[in-house]
């Protein structure tokens, strides 16, 4: 997966770089999702999709840094946000489950 597929401005793009680019795109797009939700609700809000984008982006970036780059700094810096995001998803799911079971409607 390290063969160059094509070049962009003298940068060789490999399949692993595509994985890395997608991870960066997902990880960054979460902030636009959060900004949209905040603007829509007119208050600060972190939608569940923010955390799912965080997990997805982290997984792709960690994969890129493990297999494509073999870079321990990149692995560590992208692994920690995945744990925080998974924790927040679990808390959100528990909250929703509790809300559904206690809601009389």
PyMOL commands that set and color helices and strands:
alter all, ss='L'
color gray80, all
select helices_A, chain A and resi 15-41+48-69+72-102
alter helices_A, ss='H'
color red, helices_A
select strands_A, chain A and resi 4-8+11-14
alter strands_A, ss='S'
color yellow, strands_A
deselect
rebuild
show_as cartoon
